[in-house]
Structure formats: C-alpha cells, structure tokens
Amino acid sequence: MRPLASKWGLFAALFALASHAAPPAPKAAPKLVTVGPAVTQTVFALGAGDRVVGVDDSSAALPEAAKVRTVGYQRALSAEGVLSLGAGLLLGSAEAGPPAVLEQLKQTGMRVETFANEPTVEAARARIQAIAERLGTPDQGRALVAKLDEDLAKAAGRAASVKGTKPPRILAVYARGAGAMMVAGTGTVADTLIRLSGAVNAVAGLQGYKPLSSEAVVAAAPDFVLLPAGSVATVGGAEGLAKQPGLSQVKGWRLVTVDDVDFMGLGPGLGRAVGRLQDGVAPAGKGGGK
C-alpha cells in the first residue's frame, strides 16, 4: 500500500502545482492600419500609436505617423499592401476603399471598421468616442472629447469677443500642385474651420470643392487665403500663389495655414486648428488666444 499512497501523493502535488500555475498571458492587442487623417490623429491621441503599423498617404503628414509605413491613397488601397504589414484591424474613414479591397481584407479574417467623415463637430465627437470604444479605451475617448470641447469653447470666446466688427473673408485653397487648385465651398472641412473661427468663407455660395477660376476668386474678394501648410512650398509660397488666376487681381490678401491633417479631416486637433486660424487672421497685437 505504501507505493500506491506515494503515487497518489505525487498526483496530488502535481495537481496542486498546476492549479497555482500562472494564468495564460493576455492576448496581444492587434496591430493597426489607420486610413484617413482624422482617424489616424484620433488613434495616436488615444495612446494607441505604438500599435499602428501602416497609414494612408494623407495621414503620413501627422508628425507622429511620419515614420510609419504607408499603404497608399485612401481611396485606392491594395489588399496585398495592407496584409503585408501583419495588422489584424483596419480603422478608416468612410472614404477608405475601394469597397472590393475592403471586402477582400475581411475575407482574410482582418477586421475592418470605417467611420463617417461628415465635416461637423458632432461627427468629430462621435468618431472619437467610437474609435475609443473599438480600441477598448472609452475613458480616454471621453477625456479627448472633453479637451476638444474645451478648445472649441476658447475659440468661440475669441470669436464672440470681436463680434460687431467686419469678419475676415477667407478663401480656402486645396493645392495638389501649382496647376491643380481647388477652392473649398460649404460642406468641406475647411469651411467648418472658417466658420468656427468666426470668419466668413469667401466662396460660401459654392458646394464642395470646385476648380479655382479667376472670376470666382475676384468675386470672392478674400482678405486671407488658407492653405494646408504642406502645400505652401508646392505653390511657391505667397509669391507663387499671387500668380494664380484671380489671386493676381485681388490685392491685399494674406496667406494663413493650418496643418495638413486638420485641413483634410476634423480630428481631436480641431480646436487647436481653429485657434491657429484665428491667430493668423487676428489684427496685429490681438493674436495668441489670451
């Protein structure tokens, strides 16, 4: 009986050891590909930037994402290019595509989540919180929305402080090159920035993006021309811009900029972008947002 008892004792000891073994390591969070500047800016602001292994071309303008590999233009993604990065989740704006590529990614087992990209503050808030939920960081999402609202409240206060004076007229120009320029009418990100700053969109009668024309610019009579900062060198600075149709005929306008990602999408940096625009158009000695 003694050998049998010793065997049972050994089994009991092994069972006890197994029951106290360390629990299995938690499953690592999936690597991410982010598509669309507002989505990418949100993911980094939520503290998940270390999980991002790929971004679209426009998101690469975000300093935090500058060293991340790019997967091409957001509307012309390649399934092979995205899958080569080993990510398990793609978070993108509604413009991400083409749809057939997104479906192909899903069929491989990759999760694909897209978010509406309407150029409104309400949509920006909702997108931030939705992305935070997908990443499992809802508290950080609420904090980010609160900071956005705080920044926008400051901007609204600045706009209210100059109410009664003639608001500046701003012409927002999207330039892919000196010969490929579009002006931003209503329903665009730039229009939202302009209105939140307390200024007037000089081409508010237009909807969406329209080609830059001499007649439209002269009729708009802008006080300021707004460009994404990354386009300034492309057009040759203010001097090069002054040679463009219409702008060569309008005198006295000044150039102002916002970061490229803020010109293309309303992310958590929206309030700061509005403040930067207000600084650019403020009369001398009245900038700074104090």
C-alpha positions in Angstrom: 0.0 0.0 0.0 2.9 2.4 0.6 3.9 2.6 -3.1 0.3 3.3 -4.1 0.0 6.0 -1.4 3.2 7.7 -2.7 1.8 7.7 -6.2 -1.4 9.4 -5.0 0.7 11.9 -3.1 2.7 12.7 -6.2 -0.5 13.2 -8.3 -1.9 15.4 -5.6 1.2 17.5 -5.5 1.2 17.9 -9.3 -2.5 18.8 -9.3 -1.8 21.5 -6.6 1.1 22.8 -8.6 -1.0 23.1 -11.8 -3.8 24.8 -10.0 -1.5 27.5 -8.8 0.3 28.0 -12.1 0.4 31.4 -13.6 -2.6 32.2 -15.8 -2.0 32.4 -19.6 -0.6 35.6 -20.9 -3.3 38.0 -22.2 -3.8 38.1 -25.9 -1.8 40.9 -27.5 -3.9 43.8 -29.0 -3.9 43.6 -32.8 -1.7 45.8 -34.8 -3.5 48.5 -36.7 -3.6 50.1 -40.1 -5.3 53.6 -40.0 -6.8 55.3 -43.1 -7.8 58.9 -43.1 -6.1 61.7 -41.3 -8.9 62.3 -38.7 -8.9 58.6 -37.8 -5.1 58.4 -37.6 -4.9 61.5 -35.4 -7.5 60.1 -33.1 -5.8 56.7 -32.7 -2.5 58.4 -31.8 -4.2 60.9 -29.4 -5.8 57.9 -27.6 -2.3 56.5 -26.9 -2.5 53.6 -29.4 0.1 54.9 -31.8 2.5 52.1 -30.9 0.1 49.6 -32.4 -0.1 51.4 -35.8 2.0 49.7 -38.5 0.5 51.4 -41.5 -1.2 54.6 -42.5 -2.5 56.1 -45.7 -0.6 58.8 -47.6 -2.6 61.8 -46.2 -2.1 60.5 -42.6 1.6 60.5 -43.0 1.6 64.3 -42.7 0.9 63.8 -39.0 4.3 64.1 -37.2 3.6 61.1 -35.0 2.9 58.9 -38.1 5.8 60.2 -40.2 7.9 57.1 -39.7 5.1 54.6 -40.2 4.8 52.7 -43.5 2.2 54.0 -45.9 -0.4 51.9 -47.7 -1.1 54.4 -50.5 -4.0 56.8 -51.2 -7.0 56.1 -49.0 -9.4 55.6 -51.9 -7.1 53.2 -53.8 -5.8 50.8 -51.2 -4.1 47.5 -52.1 -5.1 44.4 -50.2 -1.7 42.9 -50.7 0.0 46.1 -49.3 -2.2 46.2 -46.2 -2.0 42.5 -45.5 1.8 42.5 -45.8 2.0 44.6 -42.6 0.5 41.8 -40.4 -2.2 44.0 -38.9 -5.4 42.5 -37.5 -7.5 45.6 -37.6 -8.0 48.4 -40.1 -9.7 51.6 -38.9 -10.6 54.0 -41.7 -12.7 56.9 -42.7 -15.8 56.3 -44.9 -13.6 57.3 -47.9 -11.4 54.2 -47.5 -11.6 51.8 -50.4 -12.2 50.6 -53.0 -15.0 48.5 -51.5 -13.8 45.4 -53.2 -10.5 45.7 -51.4 -12.1 46.2 -48.0 -14.2 43.1 -48.6 -11.1 41.1 -49.6 -9.4 42.1 -46.4 -12.5 41.0 -44.4 -12.4 37.6 -46.1 -8.9 37.0 -45.0 -10.1 37.5 -41.3 -8.9 41.1 -40.9 -11.4 43.3 -39.0 -12.3 46.4 -41.0 -14.1 49.3 -39.3 -15.0 52.6 -41.1 -16.3 55.8 -39.6 -18.4 58.6 -41.1 -16.4 61.7 -42.1 -19.0 64.5 -42.2 -17.3 67.8 -41.6 -19.2 68.7 -38.4 -18.2 69.0 -34.8 -20.9 66.5 -33.8 -19.4 63.9 -36.2 -15.9 64.5 -34.9 -17.1 63.9 -31.3 -18.9 60.7 -32.3 -16.0 59.4 -34.3 -13.5 59.9 -31.4 -15.7 58.1 -29.0 -16.5 55.3 -31.5 -12.8 54.7 -32.1 -12.1 54.8 -28.4 -14.7 52.0 -27.9 -13.1 49.9 -30.7 -9.7 50.3 -29.0 -11.1 49.5 -25.6 -10.2 52.9 -24.2 -13.6 54.6 -23.6 -12.4 56.7 -20.7 -9.6 58.2 -22.8 -12.2 58.9 -25.6 -14.4 60.8 -23.2 -11.4 62.8 -22.0 -10.3 63.6 -25.6 -13.8 64.8 -26.4 -13.8 67.0 -23.3 -10.5 68.5 -24.4 -11.9 69.1 -27.8 -14.9 70.9 -26.4 -12.6 73.0 -24.1 -10.5 74.1 -27.1 -13.6 74.9 -29.1 -15.1 76.9 -26.3 -11.9 79.0 -26.2 -12.2 79.6 -29.9 -15.9 80.5 -29.6 -15.0 83.0 -26.9 -12.4 84.6 -29.1 -14.9 84.8 -32.0 -17.5 86.4 -29.7 -15.0 89.0 -28.4 -14.8 90.6 -31.9 -18.4 90.3 -32.8 -19.7 93.5 -34.3 -16.5 94.0 -36.4 -16.4 93.0 -40.0 -15.4 89.3 -40.1 -12.5 88.4 -42.4 -13.2 86.7 -45.7 -11.2 83.6 -46.1 -10.6 81.7 -49.4 -9.5 78.1 -48.7 -7.5 76.5 -51.4 -6.5 72.9 -51.8 -3.5 72.6 -54.0 -2.1 69.3 -55.3 0.3 71.4 -57.4 0.6 74.9 -58.9 -1.6 73.9 -61.8 -4.2 71.8 -59.8 -6.0 74.0 -57.3 -9.5 73.8 -55.9 -11.4 76.2 -53.7 -13.4 74.8 -50.7 -17.0 75.8 -50.5 -19.6 74.7 -48.0 -19.7 71.1 -46.8 -16.0 70.9 -46.5 -13.6 70.6 -43.6 -12.1 74.0 -44.4 -15.5 75.6 -44.4 -16.1 74.3 -40.9 -12.7 75.6 -39.7 -13.5 79.0 -41.2 -17.0 79.3 -39.6 -15.8 78.1 -36.2 -13.1 80.8 -36.2 -15.7 83.5 -36.7 -14.7 84.3 -40.2 -16.6 84.1 -43.5 -16.0 81.6 -46.3 -15.4 83.8 -49.3 -17.0 81.2 -51.6 -19.9 80.1 -49.4 -22.1 80.1 -52.5 -20.2 77.0 -53.8 -20.8 73.4 -52.5 -17.8 71.1 -52.0 -14.5 71.6 -53.9 -14.5 73.5 -57.2 -11.7 74.3 -59.6 -10.0 77.7 -58.9 -11.2 80.2 -61.5 -10.3 83.8 -62.0 -13.9 85.0 -62.0 -14.8 83.2 -58.8 -11.7 84.5 -56.9 -12.3 88.1 -58.0 -15.9 87.9 -56.9 -14.9 86.3 -53.6 -12.6 89.2 -52.8 -10.7 87.3 -50.0 -8.9 89.0 -47.2 -6.9 85.8 -46.5 -6.1 82.7 -48.4 -6.0 79.5 -46.3 -3.7 76.6 -47.4 -2.7 73.4 -45.7 0.9 74.0 -44.5 2.4 71.3 -46.7 1.1 72.9 -49.9 2.9 76.3 -49.3 6.2 75.2 -50.9 4.3 73.3 -53.7 2.7 76.6 -54.9 5.8 78.7 -54.4 4.7 80.4 -51.3 2.6 83.6 -51.2 4.5 84.9 -54.3 3.7 81.9 -56.3 0.1 81.9 -55.1 -0.2 85.5 -56.2 0.4 84.5 -59.8 -2.6 82.2 -59.9 -5.9 83.1 -61.7 -7.8 85.7 -59.8 -5.4 86.0 -56.9 -3.2 88.1 -59.1 -6.1 90.6 -59.5 -7.1 90.7 -55.8 -4.9 93.0 -53.8 -4.0 93.0 -50.1 -4.8 89.3 -49.2 -2.6 87.5 -46.8 -1.6 83.8 -46.6 -2.6 81.7 -43.5 -2.1 78.0 -42.9 -3.3 75.1 -40.8 -1.6 71.6 -40.5 -2.4 69.3 -43.4 -4.3 66.8 -41.3 -6.5 69.5 -39.9 -7.3 70.8 -43.4 -8.4 67.3 -44.5 -10.3 66.0 -41.5 -11.8 67.0 -38.2 -9.9 65.1 -35.6 -9.1 65.8 -31.9 -6.9 68.7 -33.1 -9.9 70.6 -34.4 -10.0 73.2 -31.6 -6.3 73.9 -31.9 -6.6 74.2 -35.6 -9.3 76.8 -35.2 -7.2 78.7 -32.7 -4.3 78.7 -35.2 -6.5 80.1 -37.9 -7.7 82.8 -35.5 -4.1 83.7 -34.7 -3.4 84.0 -38.4 -6.2 86.4 -39.2 -6.1 88.4 -35.9 -5.2 92.1 -36.2 -1.6 92.8 -35.1 -1.3 92.6 -31.4 -4.5 90.7 -30.9 -3.5 87.1 -31.5 -2.4 84.5 -29.1 -5.8 83.4 -27.8 -5.4 85.0 -24.4 
